[in-house]
Amino acid sequence: MDFMRRVRERLPEKGGVTPAIAVTAYYEEFLAGTARAAGFEVYLTKPINFESLCVLMDHVTGIKRQHDDTAALT
C-alpha cells in the first residue's frame, strides 16, 4: 500500500497515473477499501481466472479491442 501511495504522488509523466491492480490470497473489506484509497483501481483475491484478468487489465488501462480467442494461448 505504501508503494502505491508513493506512485500516486508522482507526476503523471513520471508514472503517477499508472493503472494498478492489487492481488491477495484473502479478502477483507477494510483492506479492499485501503487498497482503493492507496490508488489501486481494483482489489482481487486468488485464484484469478486468466481470461477475466485480461479483460480487467484492458478495462483499467483503457484498451478497447476485439474479442481474441487466442489470448489464453500466449
C-alpha positions as CSV (number, residue, x, y, z in Angstrom):
1,M,0.0,0.0,0.0
2,D,2.8,2.4,0.8
3,F,4.4,1.8,-2.5
4,M,1.2,2.6,-4.4
5,R,0.7,5.7,-2.4
6,R,4.2,6.8,-3.4
7,V,3.5,6.0,-7.0
8,R,0.3,8.1,-6.9
9,E,2.3,11.1,-5.5
10,R,4.4,11.2,-8.7
11,L,3.6,13.4,-11.6
12,P,1.6,11.8,-14.4
13,E,4.5,11.9,-16.8
14,K,6.6,10.1,-14.1
15,G,4.1,7.2,-13.8
16,G,1.7,8.7,-11.2
17,V,-1.3,7.5,-13.1
18,T,-0.1,4.0,-14.0
19,P,-3.0,1.6,-13.7
20,A,-2.6,-0.9,-10.8
21,I,-4.4,-4.0,-9.6
22,A,-3.9,-5.3,-6.0
23,V,-3.9,-9.1,-5.7
24,T,-4.1,-11.0,-2.5
25,A,-4.7,-14.5,-1.2
26,Y,-7.6,-13.5,1.0
27,Y,-10.4,-10.8,1.0
28,E,-11.1,-8.4,3.9
29,E,-13.4,-5.5,3.3
30,F,-11.2,-3.0,5.1
31,L,-8.2,-4.0,3.0
32,A,-10.2,-3.6,-0.2
33,G,-11.1,0.0,0.9
34,T,-7.5,0.7,1.9
35,A,-6.2,-0.6,-1.4
36,R,-8.6,1.6,-3.3
37,A,-7.7,4.6,-1.1
38,A,-4.0,3.9,-1.8
39,G,-4.6,4.2,-5.5
40,F,-5.3,0.7,-6.8
41,E,-8.1,0.6,-9.3
42,V,-9.1,-3.0,-8.4
43,Y,-8.6,-5.4,-5.4
44,L,-8.6,-9.1,-6.4
45,T,-8.4,-12.3,-4.5
46,K,-6.8,-15.5,-5.7
47,P,-7.4,-17.7,-7.5
48,I,-7.8,-15.4,-10.5
49,N,-9.3,-16.5,-13.8
50,F,-6.8,-15.7,-16.6
51,E,-9.3,-14.5,-19.1
52,S,-11.1,-12.4,-16.6
53,L,-7.8,-10.8,-15.6
54,C,-7.1,-10.0,-19.2
55,V,-10.4,-8.3,-19.6
56,L,-9.9,-6.4,-16.4
57,M,-6.4,-5.3,-17.4
58,D,-7.9,-3.9,-20.7
59,H,-10.5,-2.1,-18.7
60,V,-8.2,-0.4,-16.2
61,T,-5.7,0.6,-19.0
62,G,-8.5,1.9,-21.3
63,I,-7.7,-0.6,-24.0
64,K,-10.6,-1.4,-26.4
65,R,-10.0,-4.4,-28.6
66,Q,-11.9,-7.1,-30.5
67,H,-12.6,-10.3,-28.7
68,D,-9.5,-12.5,-29.1
69,D,-9.8,-16.3,-28.6
70,T,-6.1,-16.7,-28.8
71,A,-5.3,-14.6,-25.7
72,A,-5.3,-17.7,-23.5
73,L,-2.8,-19.4,-25.8
74,T,0.0,-16.9,-25.3
